[in-house]
Amino acid sequence: MGKFENKVVIVTGASSGIGEATAIDFAKEGAKLFITGRNKERLGNAAKKCKAAGAEVHEFIGELAEFQNLETLIKESVAKFGRIDILINNAGVADLKPIENVDVDTYEKLFHANLRAPVFLSKYALPYLKISKGCIVNVSSVSGIIASPNLVPYSMTKSALDHFTRGFSSECAPFGVRVNSINPGFVETRITDSMYTSDESKKKGFERSKKKQPLGFINSHQISEGIIFLCRSEMTTGTILSIDGGMILSS
Ligand SMILES: NC(=O)c1ccc[n+]([C@@H]2O[C@H](COP(=O)([O-])OP(=O)(O)OC[C@H]3O[C@@H](n4cnc5c(N)ncnc54)[C@H](OP(=O)(O)O)[C@@H]3O)[C@@H](O)[C@H]2O)c1
C-alpha cells in the first residue's frame, strides 16, 4: 500500500510537463487525483495515464488567471472527493522579454496565474487541509532566487511565491498543515519551448541554460520526486527546495 493510498491530491497545470509527471507519480502511489489545465485534449491524455496507473481521476478545465475559477475549483474537488489532502500549486506561465517590452496585460497575466492563483487556492483549500492535516507544495523556480535578464516579471512572481510559502507555512503550522516550495532549474517542457520565437533562438537559449546547469537538464519526474518527498516529509515546512542541476551553485 502506497503512502498516498486514497489521499486526494489536487495538481494544477497537469496537462503537461511537471504537473503531468507529478499527477502520474501520485497515481502510482495510490492517490486520487483532481487535475487541472486549459487544454482539454492534453488534460484528457494526462488523465488517461493516471487512470492506467490505477487512479480515480477528475478533470477540471479552467483559466486560473480568472479569479472566480479558484474557489470553484476547490468546491468542485470537495464535491467530487469529499476531502483534500494535498494541493500542488504547479500551473504557471513565463514570458521571455525585457521590461522595456512588457505591457500591463502580460504583467497581470503572469501575476494572476503564477501568484494570485496559488495564494487563493491555498486559502480556499485550507479549511479542508486543517481536517486532513494535509500539505501544499508550491512549484516556484530558481528564477525566484537568482536574477536573470528578460525574465523579470516571471522571477518576481516566483520570489513572491517563495515568500508566500515562508509566511503561510508559519500561519499553517499550528494546524498541522505544511507548506513547502520546489524550485526547479531548467526542465525541457512546453513552458521552456514557448519562451522562444524561433528554432535558432531556442537553440541558443537551450545552450546557454545547459552551460549554467552543470549536472545537465532535469526531467519532469525528477522534479516530481522532490514534490513527493516534501509531501512525505512530516516535519518539513517552510522549505524552499531547489532541484536545479547545480544552477545556483554556478551562478
Ligand atoms: N520547465 C522549467 O524549466 C521550469 C523551471 C522552473 C519552474 N517551472 C515551473 O513549473 C511549473 C510547471 O511548468 P512546466 O515546465 O511543466 O510547463 P508546461 O508544460 O507549460 O505546463 C504548464 C501547465 O500550467 C498550465 N497553465 C499555464 N498557465 C495557466 C493558466 N493561466 N491557467 C490555468 N492553467 C495554466 C498549463 O495548462 P495548459 O497547457 O492546458 O494551458 C500546463 O498544464 C510552472 O509553474 C513553471 O513556472 C518550470
The ligand as a Gaussian input file, in Angstrom:
#p B3LYP/6-31G(d) Opt

LIG

0 1
 N       10.264000      23.968000     -17.197000
 C       11.108000      24.662000     -16.465000
 O       12.304000      24.819000     -16.811000
 C       10.653000      25.276000     -15.172000
 C       11.642000      25.832000     -14.323000
 C       11.234000      26.403000     -13.138000
 C        9.917000      26.409000     -12.768000
 N        8.973000      25.863000     -13.599000
 C        7.570000      25.929000     -13.166000
 O        6.981000      24.649000     -13.262000
 C        5.564000      24.802000     -13.410000
 C        5.079000      23.867000     -14.496000
 O        5.634000      24.279000     -15.731000
 P        6.133000      23.241000     -16.845000
 O        7.569000      23.483000     -17.043000
 O        5.670000      21.870000     -16.551000
 O        5.417000      23.859000     -18.132000
 P        4.184000      23.364000     -19.040000
 O        4.464000      22.027000     -19.589000
 O        3.936000      24.503000     -19.953000
 O        2.984000      23.240000     -18.003000
 C        2.310000      24.352000     -17.502000
 C        0.959000      23.902000     -17.001000
 O        0.295000      25.022000     -16.405000
 C       -0.954000      25.212000     -17.035000
 N       -1.220000      26.650000     -17.092000
 C       -0.390000      27.620000     -17.509000
 N       -0.978000      28.813000     -17.392000
 C       -2.216000      28.598000     -16.902000
 C       -3.296000      29.436000     -16.598000
 N       -3.228000      30.753000     -16.773000
 N       -4.444000      28.878000     -16.136000
 C       -4.530000      27.543000     -15.959000
 N       -3.524000      26.689000     -16.227000
 C       -2.387000      27.212000     -16.713000
 C       -0.797000      24.615000     -18.422000
 O       -2.091000      24.295000     -18.909000
 P       -2.470000      24.235000     -20.487000
 O       -1.237000      23.820000     -21.235000
 O       -3.555000      23.201000     -20.508000
 O       -2.908000      25.591000     -20.860000
 C        0.050000      23.409000     -18.123000
 O       -0.739000      22.364000     -17.621000
 C        5.316000      26.294000     -13.689000
 O        4.835000      26.926000     -12.514000
 C        6.698000      26.812000     -14.039000
 O        6.840000      28.180000     -13.730000
 C        9.305000      25.293000     -14.796000

